[in-house]
Amino acid sequence: MEHERCRVLIVDDHPIVRRGVIDVLAVDAALTVVGTADGLDDALDFMASHPADVALVDIGISGGTGFELVRRIRVSNPDVKAIIYSAHPEYVCGGWAVRAGAMGYVEKSAEPSTLRQAILEVWRGGLAFSSLAIEREFRRLADDSETGFRALTAREFEAFLLVGLGYNSLEIADQLSCASSTADSHQSSLRGKLQVPYRDALIRLATLVFADGTGNAAGMQDDERLAADFAAARIPEAEWTHRTHLRVGFHHVNRLRFKRGLSALRRGIQQLNARHGKPRAYHETITVAWARLLARLAHDGPLWLHSEAFLRAHPELLGPPSLGPLLAHYSEERLMSPQARLEFVEPDLKPLPPPEG
């Protein structure tokens, strides 16, 4: 680095967001905001005459999408590193950010310190993605499936995002800087790959995925609230049911690298047990075995956006009995042994899926 401060360009079409990000970055002397832009063309024009190190880019911007801007930056300003900064969860959009060439992804719900650390990490030559997001993208690129979210091209995903945000065909063509026939072709391909026969059905699906306050968005928000209560040991004993265990477990292994998610689960369960007056109730083998089963089901299946959708697809996990899926791998004698309570023991009937890492 030839200078002591990271020069940041903020690209977002909401003035309040731009002002808020400026204030967040101002508390770190290593960061300086050199400019703001509300869309693709403004950002490119700015970078043509002003030096910048990192571009912080929202997905929904005027004149195109954040993904398109990141691709353009790679060509016209290869020394500028881009970070996607979005309200959409990383596990939904992070893979396409990788494809576009972004060096990081930060959710707008993240702590201010997380945003500052991500910018500095990218400026210094690192990446600011969760490891799981990158690993999933590698799986997408290696997956030759012809249907489902994994089959979408980056351009098709951008069109899908715009459909979910309420754009019509002409507006999608304008945002993607393409002919209306090309926009129609993208939507036709989306309907085929996502197996929805009509445009109305495509709109409903995209709205469920992306629109705030409806469908999956509500489920994802509920998962975030549950995870926060779990981390703070605020879940009442009467609500700490087998279903809640599974929801919390799914959220952690679906959002985090396995070892990190397992560590958070272990810590949270122990804290809740202590809060409920049952400090000796923790069972290491049951915790690890459930985490490994949930991780395999979550990562091998479709793109599950929240825990209730996942459990609706896998009612067998709910029992009875609650330990039923584990007893396919363990004899009851081994699973309930004193050793298994204190430390993880391998199954004696059928191997568990290996952890992701």
C-alpha positions as CSV (number, residue, x, y, z in Angstrom):
1,M,0.0,0.0,0.0
2,E,1.4,3.3,-1.1
3,H,-0.6,5.4,1.3
4,E,-1.6,5.1,5.0
5,R,-5.4,5.4,4.6
6,C,-7.8,3.3,2.6
7,R,-9.8,5.4,0.2
8,V,-13.4,4.2,0.0
9,L,-16.1,4.9,-2.6
10,I,-19.7,4.3,-1.4
11,V,-22.2,3.2,-4.1
12,D,-25.8,3.1,-2.8
13,D,-29.0,4.7,-4.2
14,H,-30.3,5.7,-0.7
15,P,-28.8,9.0,0.6
16,I,-29.6,8.0,4.2
17,V,-27.5,4.8,3.8
18,R,-24.6,6.7,2.3
19,R,-24.7,9.2,5.1
20,G,-24.8,6.5,7.7
21,V,-21.9,4.6,6.2
22,I,-19.8,7.7,6.1
23,D,-20.4,8.2,9.8
24,V,-19.6,4.5,10.5
25,L,-16.3,4.7,8.7
26,A,-15.3,8.1,10.1
27,V,-14.4,6.5,13.5
28,D,-11.5,4.6,12.0
29,A,-8.5,6.8,11.2
30,A,-7.3,4.2,8.6
31,L,-10.4,4.8,6.5
32,T,-11.4,7.8,4.4
33,V,-14.4,8.2,2.2
34,V,-13.3,9.9,-1.0
35,G,-16.7,9.9,-2.7
36,T,-20.3,8.6,-3.1
37,A,-22.4,7.5,-6.0
38,D,-26.0,6.4,-6.4
39,G,-25.6,4.2,-9.4
40,L,-23.4,2.4,-11.9
41,D,-22.6,5.3,-14.3
42,D,-21.9,7.8,-11.5
43,A,-19.5,5.3,-9.8
44,L,-17.6,4.6,-13.0
45,D,-17.4,8.3,-13.8
46,F,-16.0,9.0,-10.4
47,M,-13.4,6.3,-10.6
48,A,-12.2,7.6,-14.0
49,S,-10.9,10.8,-12.3
50,H,-10.6,10.0,-8.6
51,P,-8.4,7.4,-7.0
52,A,-10.1,4.8,-4.8
53,D,-8.9,1.6,-3.1
54,V,-12.2,-0.1,-2.2
55,A,-15.7,0.3,-3.6
56,L,-18.5,-0.5,-1.2
57,V,-21.4,-1.5,-3.5
58,D,-25.1,-2.2,-2.8
59,I,-26.8,-4.7,-5.1
60,G,-29.8,-2.6,-6.0
61,I,-28.4,0.6,-7.6
62,S,-29.5,2.9,-10.4
63,G,-28.5,2.1,-13.9
64,G,-27.8,-1.6,-13.3
65,T,-27.0,-3.9,-10.4
66,G,-24.1,-4.0,-8.0
67,F,-22.9,-7.3,-9.6
68,E,-22.7,-5.6,-13.0
69,L,-20.8,-2.7,-11.5
70,V,-18.3,-5.0,-9.8
71,R,-17.7,-6.7,-13.2
72,R,-17.2,-3.3,-14.8
73,I,-14.8,-2.3,-12.1
74,R,-12.6,-5.4,-12.7
75,V,-12.2,-4.3,-16.3
76,S,-11.9,-0.5,-16.1
77,N,-10.3,-0.1,-12.6
78,P,-8.6,-3.4,-11.7
79,D,-6.8,-1.8,-8.8
80,V,-10.1,-1.0,-7.1
81,K,-11.4,-3.9,-4.9
82,A,-15.1,-4.2,-4.5
83,I,-17.2,-5.3,-1.5
84,I,-20.9,-6.0,-1.8
85,Y,-22.9,-4.4,1.0
86,S,-26.5,-5.6,1.0
87,A,-29.6,-6.2,3.0
88,H,-29.9,-9.6,1.4
89,P,-28.3,-12.5,3.3
90,E,-24.8,-13.6,2.2
91,Y,-25.9,-17.2,1.9
92,V,-28.4,-16.1,-0.8
93,C,-26.3,-13.7,-2.8
94,G,-22.7,-14.3,-1.7
95,G,-22.0,-16.9,-4.3
96,W,-22.9,-14.5,-7.1
97,A,-20.8,-11.8,-5.6
98,V,-17.9,-14.2,-5.9
99,R,-18.7,-14.8,-9.5
100,A,-18.8,-11.1,-10.2
101,G,-15.4,-10.6,-8.8
102,A,-16.2,-9.0,-5.4
103,M,-13.6,-9.5,-2.7
104,G,-16.1,-9.4,0.2
105,Y,-19.7,-9.4,1.2
106,V,-21.1,-7.6,4.3
107,E,-24.8,-7.7,5.3
108,K,-26.3,-4.3,6.2
109,S,-27.5,-5.9,9.5
110,A,-23.8,-6.5,10.5
111,E,-22.2,-4.6,13.3
112,P,-20.4,-1.3,12.3
113,S,-17.1,-2.8,13.3
114,T,-17.7,-5.8,11.0
115,L,-18.0,-3.4,8.0
116,R,-14.9,-1.5,9.0
117,Q,-12.9,-4.7,9.5
118,A,-14.1,-6.1,6.1
119,I,-12.9,-3.0,4.2
120,L,-9.5,-3.0,5.9
121,E,-9.1,-6.8,5.2
122,V,-9.9,-6.4,1.5
123,W,-7.7,-3.3,1.3
124,R,-4.8,-5.3,2.7
125,G,-5.2,-8.0,0.1
126,G,-7.5,-10.4,1.9
127,L,-11.1,-11.6,1.5
128,A,-14.1,-10.6,3.6
129,F,-16.5,-13.6,2.9
130,S,-17.5,-16.3,5.3
131,S,-15.6,-19.4,4.4
132,L,-18.9,-21.2,3.9
133,A,-20.0,-18.8,1.3
134,I,-16.9,-19.3,-0.8
135,E,-17.1,-23.1,-0.4
136,R,-20.7,-23.1,-1.5
137,E,-19.8,-21.1,-4.6
138,F,-17.1,-23.6,-5.5
139,R,-19.8,-26.3,-5.2
140,R,-22.1,-24.3,-7.5
141,L,-19.4,-23.9,-10.1
142,A,-18.7,-27.7,-9.9
143,D,-22.3,-28.7,-9.9
144,D,-23.6,-29.6,-13.4
145,S,-27.3,-29.7,-12.3
146,E,-29.6,-28.3,-15.0
147,T,-32.3,-27.1,-12.6
148,G,-32.5,-25.1,-9.4
149,F,-30.7,-22.1,-8.0
150,R,-27.3,-23.7,-8.6
151,A,-27.9,-23.7,-12.4
152,L,-28.5,-19.9,-12.7
153,T,-25.9,-17.8,-14.5
154,A,-24.8,-14.6,-12.9
155,R,-26.9,-12.6,-15.4
156,E,-30.0,-14.8,-14.7
157,F,-29.6,-14.3,-11.0
158,E,-29.5,-10.5,-11.5
159,A,-32.7,-10.7,-13.5
160,F,-34.3,-12.9,-10.8
161,L,-33.3,-10.3,-8.2
162,L,-34.9,-7.5,-10.2
163,V,-38.1,-9.5,-10.6
164,G,-38.2,-10.0,-6.8
165,L,-37.7,-6.2,-6.3
166,G,-40.7,-5.5,-8.5
167,Y,-39.2,-4.5,-11.8
168,N,-41.2,-5.2,-15.0
169,S,-39.6,-6.5,-18.2
170,L,-38.7,-3.1,-19.7
171,E,-37.2,-1.9,-16.4
172,I,-35.2,-5.1,-16.1
173,A,-33.8,-4.5,-19.6
174,D,-32.9,-1.0,-18.7
175,Q,-31.2,-2.1,-15.4
176,L,-29.2,-4.8,-17.2
177,S,-28.4,-2.5,-20.2
178,C,-29.7,-5.1,-22.6
179,A,-32.5,-5.4,-25.2
180,S,-36.0,-6.2,-24.0
181,S,-35.9,-9.5,-25.9
182,T,-32.7,-10.5,-24.0
183,A,-34.5,-9.6,-20.6
184,D,-37.4,-11.8,-21.7
185,S,-35.0,-14.6,-22.6
186,H,-33.4,-14.4,-19.1
187,Q,-36.9,-14.7,-17.5
188,S,-37.8,-17.6,-19.8
189,S,-34.6,-19.4,-18.8
190,L,-35.4,-18.7,-15.1
191,R,-38.8,-20.3,-15.5
192,G,-37.3,-23.4,-17.0
193,K,-34.4,-23.8,-14.5
194,L,-36.6,-23.0,-11.5
195,Q,-39.4,-25.1,-12.8
196,V,-42.1,-22.4,-12.6
197,P,-44.4,-22.4,-15.7
198,Y,-45.7,-18.8,-15.7
199,R,-44.2,-15.4,-15.1
200,D,-46.7,-14.8,-12.2
201,A,-45.3,-17.8,-10.5
202,L,-41.7,-16.6,-11.1
203,I,-42.7,-13.2,-9.5
204,R,-44.2,-14.9,-6.5
205,L,-41.0,-17.1,-6.0
206,A,-38.7,-14.1,-6.5
207,T,-40.7,-12.0,-4.0
208,L,-40.6,-14.8,-1.4
209,V,-36.8,-14.9,-1.7
210,F,-36.0,-11.2,-1.9
211,A,-38.9,-8.9,-0.9
212,D,-38.8,-7.6,2.7
213,G,-41.6,-8.6,5.1
214,T,-43.0,-11.5,3.1
215,G,-42.5,-15.2,2.7
216,N,-39.0,-16.3,3.3
217,A,-37.9,-12.9,4.5
218,A,-40.1,-13.2,7.5
219,G,-38.7,-16.7,8.2
220,M,-35.2,-15.5,7.9
221,Q,-35.9,-12.6,10.3
222,D,-37.4,-15.0,12.8
223,D,-34.3,-17.2,12.6
224,E,-32.1,-14.1,13.3
225,R,-34.2,-13.2,16.4
226,L,-34.1,-16.8,17.6
227,A,-30.3,-17.0,17.1
228,A,-29.9,-13.7,19.1
229,D,-32.0,-15.0,21.9
230,F,-30.0,-18.3,21.9
231,A,-26.6,-16.5,22.0
232,A,-27.8,-14.4,24.9
233,A,-29.3,-17.4,26.8
234,R,-32.8,-15.7,26.7
235,I,-34.8,-18.7,25.5
236,P,-37.2,-19.8,28.3
237,E,-37.0,-23.4,29.4
238,A,-40.5,-24.1,28.3
239,E,-39.6,-23.0,24.7
240,W,-36.3,-24.9,24.6
241,T,-37.9,-27.8,22.8
242,H,-36.6,-30.4,20.4
243,R,-37.9,-28.3,17.5
244,T,-36.2,-25.2,18.8
245,H,-32.9,-27.2,19.2
246,L,-33.2,-28.2,15.5
247,R,-34.0,-24.6,14.3
248,V,-31.0,-23.2,16.2
249,G,-28.8,-26.0,14.9
250,F,-29.9,-25.5,11.3
251,H,-29.3,-21.8,11.5
252,H,-25.7,-22.2,12.8
253,V,-24.6,-25.0,10.4
254,N,-26.3,-23.3,7.4
255,R,-24.8,-19.9,8.0
256,L,-21.3,-20.7,9.4
257,R,-18.4,-22.9,8.7
258,F,-19.0,-26.2,10.5
259,K,-16.4,-25.8,13.3
260,R,-17.4,-22.3,14.0
261,G,-21.1,-23.1,14.0
262,L,-20.6,-26.1,16.3
263,S,-18.5,-24.0,18.7
264,A,-21.3,-21.5,18.9
265,L,-23.9,-24.2,19.4
266,R,-21.9,-25.9,22.2
267,R,-21.4,-22.6,24.0
268,G,-25.1,-21.5,23.6
269,I,-26.5,-24.9,24.8
270,Q,-24.2,-24.9,27.9
271,Q,-25.2,-21.3,28.7
272,L,-28.9,-22.2,28.4
273,N,-28.6,-25.3,30.5
274,A,-26.9,-23.2,33.2
275,R,-29.7,-20.6,32.9
276,H,-32.3,-23.3,33.3
277,G,-30.6,-24.8,36.4
278,K,-29.3,-27.9,34.6
279,P,-25.6,-27.4,34.2
280,R,-24.9,-31.1,33.9
281,A,-27.5,-31.7,31.1
282,Y,-25.1,-31.0,28.2
283,H,-24.4,-34.0,26.0
284,E,-21.4,-33.6,23.6
285,T,-22.1,-36.5,21.3
286,I,-25.7,-35.6,20.8
287,T,-24.7,-32.0,20.0
288,V,-22.0,-33.0,17.5
289,A,-24.0,-35.8,15.8
290,W,-27.1,-33.6,15.3
291,A,-24.9,-30.8,13.9
292,R,-23.3,-33.2,11.4
293,L,-26.7,-34.6,10.3
294,L,-28.2,-31.1,9.9
295,A,-25.2,-29.8,8.0
296,R,-25.4,-32.7,5.4
297,L,-29.1,-32.2,4.9
298,A,-28.9,-28.4,4.7
299,H,-26.0,-28.3,2.2
300,D,-26.9,-31.2,0.0
301,G,-30.5,-30.1,-0.6
302,P,-32.1,-27.1,-2.2
303,L,-31.3,-23.5,-1.0
304,W,-33.1,-23.5,2.3
305,L,-33.6,-19.9,3.4
306,H,-34.9,-20.5,6.9
307,S,-35.3,-23.2,9.5
308,E,-39.0,-23.7,9.3
309,A,-38.8,-24.3,5.6
310,F,-36.1,-26.9,6.2
311,L,-38.1,-28.7,8.9
312,R,-41.2,-28.8,6.7
313,A,-39.1,-30.6,4.2
314,H,-37.7,-33.0,6.8
315,P,-40.5,-33.8,9.3
316,E,-38.7,-37.1,10.2
317,L,-36.2,-35.1,12.2
318,L,-38.9,-34.0,14.6
319,G,-39.7,-37.5,15.8
320,P,-41.0,-39.1,17.9
321,P,-38.7,-40.2,19.3
322,S,-36.5,-37.0,19.3
323,L,-33.4,-39.1,19.1
324,G,-34.8,-41.3,16.3
325,P,-32.4,-40.1,13.5
326,L,-29.4,-40.5,15.8
327,L,-30.4,-44.1,16.7
328,A,-29.9,-45.1,13.1
329,H,-26.2,-44.4,13.8
330,Y,-25.8,-45.3,17.4
331,S,-27.0,-48.0,19.7
332,E,-28.9,-46.5,22.7
333,E,-26.3,-48.0,25.0
334,R,-23.4,-46.2,23.3
335,L,-25.2,-42.9,22.7
336,M,-26.3,-42.6,26.4
337,S,-23.0,-43.8,27.9
338,P,-21.2,-41.5,30.4
339,Q,-18.3,-41.2,27.9
340,A,-20.5,-40.0,25.1
341,R,-22.0,-37.3,27.4
342,L,-18.5,-35.9,28.2
343,E,-16.8,-36.3,24.8
344,F,-17.8,-37.1,21.2
345,V,-17.7,-40.8,20.4
346,E,-18.0,-42.2,16.9
347,P,-21.2,-44.3,16.1
348,D,-21.2,-48.0,16.4
349,L,-24.0,-48.8,13.8
350,K,-23.5,-46.5,10.8
351,P,-21.0,-43.6,10.1
352,L,-22.1,-40.0,10.4
353,P,-21.6,-37.6,7.5
354,P,-18.2,-36.0,7.8
355,P,-18.1,-32.3,8.8
356,E,-17.4,-29.7,6.2
357,G,-14.4,-28.4,8.1
